[in-house]
Amino acid sequence: MRNSWASSSSEGIYALTTNSAGLASIEGLYDDTYIISASRWGLLPTLPFADTANNANATITIVMPYGYYDDFATDLGWTVESTDTMTGQWLRVVPTGTQGASSCTFYSDAPDDWGGYCYTTADGYAPPEDVDLDNGSTRLLSPAVDLSGYATAALHFDLYYCLANEANATDATCNIYNGSNGDLLFSTLLVDTLQNGSNAWRSFVLPLDALIAETPNTYFVIEARNNGSAGIVEVAFDKFAIVGTNNSADIADIPTANIPQLSAAPSIFEQQTNIIMRPAATANNNNLDGAATLQIFDLYGRLVAQQTLLPNSSWQWGAQVPAGSYWVRCGNQQLKLIKTGY
């Protein structure tokens, strides 16, 4: 079993891969508080958490239950196949947005996950017609998925799709294959040419119950296609998850960001935003009935700002940091912010 885990602090960023026993070690570690996350295909990732580590305190144990969830914050082994003549194959990136005004540009992965990564068809700060999907198809293939532990199951994911001035046949599909013999088990059209100009992330839920009895060994393919090059076609994919009831207590629910008490107006901003904290609605809320400490981290997990707020108060923030994606954390809650200007 190999896990990938990463930690960062004010002293630097460390990325490790465990051995077959699930162990990893690091030498010369600075004494500090680190933000730590871990992920492995077939196990649920840990949301980043803080822990104090030094060379004298040698062990940090991370427990990861069985399950499938991937927001692409780390590379868990998806592969890409594309036709020879096409441009704009699937890439795992933090989206940069395109150059100039366009109806097909986005600056962020899907909302409410950790990290800024997703898969998108081409990316780069260039005119949108130069960094889109043209003249063929590209397929994103998951690692193998074992459904045998589930009594019922559904596939959840988010898809961004935008089409501008495109007259050619264009679509995106989700296909599910038998991992043993490659037979197509299921196929569904997600979006097509009729949805010109949607320019938004959408959530999809596809039932998998019928496949569990047929074969527990499956893999999933997201395919995007554009038969021409006249217009602009952009597709992005994020937040893959298998959700359902199970036959084993070892299979857990996917991790979710419980964020009903935090908001920002606006969450995508050019210069600065107002971060707002509301009174708590639940018991497990990091004492949000009183004062609470909010921390803001950048894409690398570095703490860039911290503030203590009372309920129904706000914090004007953002003017002092460069453009990019940031996360506000308070206890087990998190909120994504995106700054577009400098």
Secondary structure, 3 states (H helix, E strand, C coil): CCCEEEEEECCEEEEEECCCCCCCCCCCCCCEEEEEEEEECCEEEEEEEEEEECCCCCCCCCCCCECCEECCCCCCCCEEEECCCCECCEEEECCCCCCCCCCCCCCCCCCCCCCCCEEEECCCCCCHHHCCCECEEEEEECCCEECCCECCCEEEEEEEEEEECCCCCEEEEEEEEECCCCCEEEEEEEEEHHHCCCCEEEEEEEECHHHHHHCCEEEEEEEEEECCCCCEEEEEEEEEEEECCECCCCECCCCCCCCCCEEEECCEECCCEEEEECCCCCCCCCCCCCCEEEEEECCCCCEEEEEEECCCEEEEECCCCCCEEEEEEECCEEEEEEECCC
